[in-house]
């Protein structure tokens, strides 16, 4: 999958540099998720973390631009033989960048309203903890390029995404005279999107290029990804 990174040694940068940029993007995304979620769910003061959260998001954006410049250089030097792998890298750095955007959405909810129906906060806190562990695991799997670990990750993330989807729907259709379900539904939705973007990064290790960013489009997309990930 990342064979092109080995060839980039002949270019203007090193493979270690590109890996470090992307790993930092993933780590920053995990940090932003935990910080924003704790602001919404655990009472962290929004004003105490906003500046740091936005600075971290800006760093993610800078790292994305740096990697893009390396990819353009690589394409220029290696031509059509590098197109497929470079397109994959372009795709997954966008996924890493989008995680930061959804974390800002979660933070905005914390500023808007931090009230939840009975039992929902507890489920969101548990879900948040699981997502945090998955985001940390995503960085490790990306670094090791371990396909077996990637398949386990995909199965776990798929189940968690479905849980978030089901809970979001339940929040939308419930009788809610106090208006507390709207924030809950959006939180579950943002959680699912973050899971999906992290899964897109990991599925790049086990699926063809044409199936990237296809995981959560519809049921057929989910079946395609699951089938490809299970293929030896």
Secondary structure as UniProt FT lines:
FT   HELIX           3..7
FT   HELIX           8..10
FT   TURN            11..12
FT   HELIX           15..41
FT   HELIX           46..78
FT   HELIX           79..82
FT   HELIX           83..112
FT   TURN            118..119
FT   HELIX           120..144
FT   HELIX           147..173
FT   TURN            177..178
FT   HELIX           181..203
FT   TURN            204..206
FT   HELIX           209..211
FT   TURN            212..213
FT   TURN            215..216
FT   HELIX           219..229
//
